[in-house]
Each structure stands twice: as structure tokens, then as C-alpha cells.
Amino acid sequence: MTVSCPIPLDEFAASTTAHDRTVALPPNCFWDSEFYRFELEAVWGRDWFCIGRVTDIPDPGDYYTITVGNEPLLIVRQSDGTVRVLSNVCQHRGQLLLDGQGKVSQIRCPMHSWVYELSGELTYAPGFEDDATFELGDVCLPEIRSEVWEGFLFATFDDTVPPLSGRLARLKDQLANYRLAELKAPTPLEPERHDWNWKMYADECYHCTYLHARSFGGMFPVPPDAIDEDCEYNDAENGIMAYTLIGQHLDGAATRTGKVLHPILPDLTERERSRMGFITVAPNLLIVAMSDKVKYWVWLPAGPAESYLGVSWTFPEDSLREPKFVERWEMERKDLHTTAEEDLVGWSRYQQGISSRFAPRGRLSGFEKTIGRLQDWLIDHYRAAASE
């Protein structure tokens, strides 16, 4: 299906890295309702996106809900151990079925008590018991195509897009020593809604040296020469943009001690322990590979100038069982609180400024290569959707 882009496609040329003076995307990409609807189809409707980790729902009946644009989704562990992504919309009259996260044996609509199995099959519809024209088997919650990659759950609304495993095969090999699939979070991911466009989360470390100079930088110094934007994780063709922060010593971290607080991941090389990897899998997953854990960010669109953001920390089970784990984890989160608040304020101020009639399409610096690479990926999707 061809969709019309409300911004002339030739306006995006200056925002690609093929242009020798790459500039930011047009400001209205961050607030215009027509462009938002176009982007929902061009990006979110045509590729894989991350919706959390399957380790957050380990047992049959465990579930969580999430919303992607206009699509409420229900992620539920099946009795056979697999995970399904279902529409969270009752197929009677469109009522939302479940909220938040929890555990159920069946899925029951709160409005008229239609009941579905965990698989999405309808098993009970009050008032239709004696209606010969109504077949329970004809009704089922729509299932959204999904794939698990190293414990991360991805979904797509496009049945024609190639499997995700091929796209991320190289990254899987590169991160093998972190044993991503085995890591677990101490608490489930809980995305929060914010008043800015989802593209604000595009990660770069140009700001680390300045916005976070005293907070993050006071614990893990980030001079410009410590930022490697040409690191080995970059794979533009497959939508992977990355940089590494090179530490001043092994196992460096943004903590009051300047070092990681939990046991070192056992298989890491000295090179892996000497830096932190910040790896974006477009459009919405940021993996932060550290010596003692892997953190991740997931963001989702909620409106032209609204989004959801969830942040989680994952560890080996042995680390979670450490007697002082909670104490160390809480200390680390406290140490990073100011950095996190600076980001939230920064994104909010970006959204306010980008809505101005004077908002620029400023030049990207040499320390914003990840932004240029993400813009390339996005613009490829815009052009493909508008030209099919």
C-alpha cells in the first residue's frame, strides 16, 4: 500500500549522510499530525520493533500490555511455553481487555464477559448460547507476528518483512559473550508516557560531554576522544547504529565508585570490559552493554508529540541472588538519577523548541554520526512507503 508523505521527499535529501553537510530532519517531523500518521505506516507498520523481553513473563498466563501508536497489544505466555502477541481489543465491540501486567488463566472482557483462551480463541459469549448463526470458532483475537531475539521480543504488522534473525545475526555474534538471552531484570519493564515525539530518544553522546558533564561525566569521564562512533557494532544496512565509551580503566561505570557494582560477566574479553557499548536497533531499542549487566531502553509512539519510554536493567541470575544485590542496584539507580532527570528535561525542551516557527534544521556535528545513520534508515523507510 502506497502512503502519501505530507513533506516532499526531496526535502529529506539534506538529512542523509550522503549529503556532505548533513542537517537534522525537518522540524515538523516531530509534531505534525499528518506526518505522524504517515510515519506510523512507513516505519511502525513495515518493520520490526521491540516490545520488551520475554523473561518478564516466565510462566503460563503471565502477561503485560503495551500500546504502539493506535494499537493496544497483549503479550502473554502460553501453556506450551511460547509467547504470543495479540490484539488487546475485544472482538465484540472493541473494548480493551487487560491493563498493565499480571497473570490470568483466561482473557475476559470487562464489559460483556466474552472469554478468550490464552491463545486468543473465543470460548464464551454470553447471550449467544442458543444462536445458531453464531460460531465461537469464527472469532479470535488477531495475532501479531513476533520473534524472540536474545530474549528481546519484537513484533511487526507486516507479514512480508524478512525474519528479524537474519538482520540481527551479526550483532548476535558480536554480543555472544554477554549471554543476552540468559539475563533477567529484577522488575518488569514499565513504560511511562511523555510529552515528546519518539524520535527524541535517538541516541548520541555529543551531549554527554556537556549536558551530563558533572552528573554522568563526574563518575565516568567522557572527553570527546573517549567516544568511538565508528565502533564495530555499526551496521547501517541493518538499522544498527552504535558508539562505545572507552573507560579509563577496566569495568568503569557511572557510579560513585567509578566502577561497576555487580559481579563481572564471566565471558567478557578485556576489550569488552574496557568500554561500554551503546547500540541502537532501529527504530526503538537501545542496548547498553556493560561489564556487569546489560541495560536497555524501549520507546514507542503515542502521538505526534507523545511517546512511551521504558528502561530496564538485566543481570545473570547469580547476580540477582547476591545478598547485596538490591542495595547495590538501588545505589546505582540513585547515582544515575540526576543524569536521567537531565535527559527528561532535555527531551521536553527539545519538543518545545522544535515546535517554534524559528526551529532550525541544524548541521549535525562529527559527534552525532549515530543521528545521521538513524536518519538514513528512517528516510529509506519514508521513501519506500511513499513510492510503492
N, C-alpha and C positions, 0 to 999 in steps of 0.2 A: 504494500500500500504506500503510495506516494503521499507525503505530507508537505504542506507549504510552510516555508520558513518566513516569518514576518520581517526578518532582517535580510537584505540582499546578500547572497552568498559571497559575492566578491568583496564585501566589507570585511570578511574574516581573513583574507589573504595576509594582511599585515600582522595578524596574531599567530601565524605559523612560524616555526623555526627556519623554514625555507627563506623567509624574509630576513634580510641581513640586519634589520633593526626591529626586532620583534616587539610588539606592543601588546597590552592587555586586551582581553575581549571587550567588545562594545559594552558600555555600562548597562544598557537595557537588557542584556543577557541575565542580569542579576535581579530584576524586579518586574519586567514586563509580563503580564498575564498571558498574552498571546504566545510569546516566546517560550514561556514555561510549559504551555500545553504542547507546543511543538517538541520541546526537549524531552518531555515525558515519553513521547513516542519514539523520537530519534535515538535517544540514549537508553532510557529505562525500559522501553518497550522492545528493544532489539539486541540486547546483550545481557550477559550475566552480571549480577550484582550480589553482594554479600548481605546476608540477613542474620548473622550471628554464628554461634558454634553449637554443634550437636551435643557436645559434652555438657551443656547447660540443661539438657533434658535426658538423663541417663536411663530412666525406667519407663516401661509401657504406661501410657496415659499422661506422662509429663508433657506439658505444652507451654508455649508462650505465643503472644500475638505481636504483630508489628504491622505498620502501615507504610506502603510505598506509593507516594503520590495519592491517588484516589482509591488504592487497592488495599483493603484490610486483609491481612493474611494470618493464618493459623498454622503454627508449626507444631506437630505432635508426634511423639514416639509411638510406634505401632507395637502390637503384641509380639510380632516376629523380630523386633529389634531395629527395624528400619525406621526412617524418619520421612514423613510426608509433609508437603507444604500445600495447604488447602485454602480456598477462599473462606474467609471468616464471615460470610454473608449467607443467611438462611435462604434456601431456595423456594420458600413460600412467598414472602413479601419483602425480603431484603433487610431484615433485622440483623444487627450484629450479634454474633453468637457468644463469644467468650471475650474476656478482658484480661490484660496483664499476663500473669503466668500462674501455673498451678498444676493440678493433677485431676484427671477425670477418667471415668470408665466409659462414658458415652458423652456425646456432644448434644446438649439440649438447648433449644431456642427459648429464651426467657419470655417471649411474647405469647406464643401459642403452643409451646411444648412439643414442637416437632423434634424428633430424636434421631441422631445420626450415630453410626458406629465411628470408631476412631479413623477408619479408612475413608469416611465421608459418605458411606451408603446410608440412605434413609431407611429407618426401621419402624418408625411410628409417626402417624399423622392424625391427631385427634379429629374426629368429625368425618373422616374418610373411610372408616372401617367397613361400611356397607355400600360404598360407592363402587360399583363395578367398572366404572370408567377410569378409576384412579389406580395406578400401579405404583407401589412403593419403589420397585426396582427401576422405574423410569427416572427417579430423582436421586441426585448425588451431588455433594459439594464438589465444585470444579477443583481439579488438582493442578497445581502449577509445577512445571518441570523444575527439577532441582538436582544438585550434585554436591557431594561432600568432597572437599579438598583439604587434606591435612587437618581435619576437624572443623574447618570452616564450612558453613552451609551457604551455598549460592543458589539463586533462583533466576529464572528467565521466563518472560511471557512469550518468547519466540521459539517455536518448535523447530525452526530451521537453522538456528545458530549452532556452529560446531561444538562438540563437547568441551567443557572447560579444562579437562585434564590435559589436553594437548597444549592449550595456551599457556598453562602454568607448569608444564613438565620441567622446564629448565630451572625455574625458581624452586620447585620441589627438591631437585637435586642440590641446589646451592644451599638450601636451608636444612638439609638432612640431619646435620649434627644437632639441631635444636629439637628434634623429635616433636614437631608441632602437633601431630595427631594425638600424642600422649598427654599433652599439657591440659590442665584444668584450672578453672577460675574458682576462687574462694566464694564468690557470689555470682548469680546470673547477671547477664548484661541487662541494663535498664536504660534504654534510650530516653533522653529528655528533649522536649520541644523548645526550639529557639526561634527568635525573630530575625533570621537572616537566611539568605539563599544557600543551598547546599554546596555550591562551588566555593564558598568562602573557606571551606576546610582544606582546599588544595594546599598541600604541604610544601614548604620550603624552609630553609634555615637562614635566609638573609636577615630575618627579623630576630633570630636567636642572639646575634651579636649585639643587638640594640634594645629591642623590647624586653628581652629576658637577660640583659647583661648582668643585673645584680641578683636576680632570682635563680634561674637555671644556671647562668654563667658563673655565679658565685660558688656553685658546687661542682660544676663540670665546665671548665673554661672552654669557650667556643670562639677563638680567634678565627679570622677568615681562612687561614691556612689549615685549620682543623676540619674544614668541611670539604668532603670529596663528593662532588656532584657527578663525577664520571665513574663511579664505582661499578663493580662487576654485576650488580643486580639489575642495572638498567636494561630494559628490553622493550624499546619503544613500539616495535611491531606488534607486541602482545599486550600493550597497555600497562607496562610496568615502569614506573618512574621512581628513582631512588637516589639517596645520598647517604653517606656514612659520616659520623662524627668520630674523629680519631682522638682517643684519650691520651692523657699524659702518662698513663701507666696502665697496667693490666686491670681489668674489671672495674674501670671507672664508671661512676653513675652520679646522677644529680641527687645526692643525699648529703646530709650534714657531715658525713664521714668522707665524702668524695669517692666512696666505693660501694659496690653492690652489698646488700644486706643479707641475702639468702645464699644457700649453697650454690656453688658454680655448676652449671650444666655440664655433665661429665664428659661429653664427647667433643667439646669445642676445641678448636685449634688456638694457638697463641694469637694468630691474626684475628680470629673472631672475638677473642677476649679483649683485644686492644681497641675495639671500636664498637659503636652502636649503629645498627642498620635501620634506616627509616625508608620503608618500602611501600609505595602506593600501588595497589592493584585497582586500576580504574574500573568503575567510576567511584567506588566508595569504601575501600578498605585500606587502612594504614596499618602495617605491621612494623613494630619496633622490636628488633632482635637485640637482646642484651645478654650479659654473661650469666645471669641467674634466672631469667624469665623471658617471656615474650608478651609485650603489651599490644593491644590493638584498638583501633578506633573504627567504628562503623557509622556512616552518616546516610541519611535518606531524605528525599524531597518531601515537603509537606505543603508547599505553596510557593508562589513566585518569590516571596521573601520570608519563607518559613522552612524549617528543617528539623530533623531529629538527629541527635548525636548520642551514641553510646560508647563508653570507654571501659575496657576491662583488662585485667592482668592475669596471665596464665602461668602456671608453675607445674613442675613434676609433682606427682602425688607425695613423694618423700618429703619435698619441701613443705607441702601443706600440712604434713603431720609433725613437723618440727615443733617442739614445745613453745618456742618463742616466735612462731610464725606470725600470729596475729599482732603481737607487739611490734615486730619489725615492719610488717605491712602497713600498719596504721602510722608508724613513724615516717615511712617513706611517702605515704599519701599526704601527710601533714607537711613534709618538706617541699612537696611539689604544688601545694595549694596555691601559693602566690603565682607561680607560673601558669597554672590552669586559669586562674582569675584574669590574668593579663590577656590570655588568649580570648576568653569570652568577651571581655571589654573591647579588645581589638576587632573581633568579628562584628560586634554590634556597631562600632564606629565606622567600619568599612561599609556596612549596609546603609547607614545614614548618609555617608558621604557619596556613595555610588548613585544614590537617587537624585542628587543635585543636577541641575541643568549645566553646572560647570564641571561635572565629573569628567576626568580625563581618560584617555587610553594611553597610559604612561608606558615608557620604554621599560622592558624587563632587563634587569642587571645580569651580570655574569654569575651572580649567586642565586638566580631564580630559574635555573635550567629545568628544574622539575616542573615549574609552572608552564614553561614553553612546551615541554613534552606532553603535558596533560592537555594543553590547548590543541596541539596537533591531533591527539586522539579524539577529542571532542569534535573538532572541526571535520575530521574524517567522517564521523557519525552524522553530523549535520548535513554534509554534502551527500552522503549516501541516501539518507532518508528523503531528501528533497529532490533527488534525481531519479529515483527508481520508477 
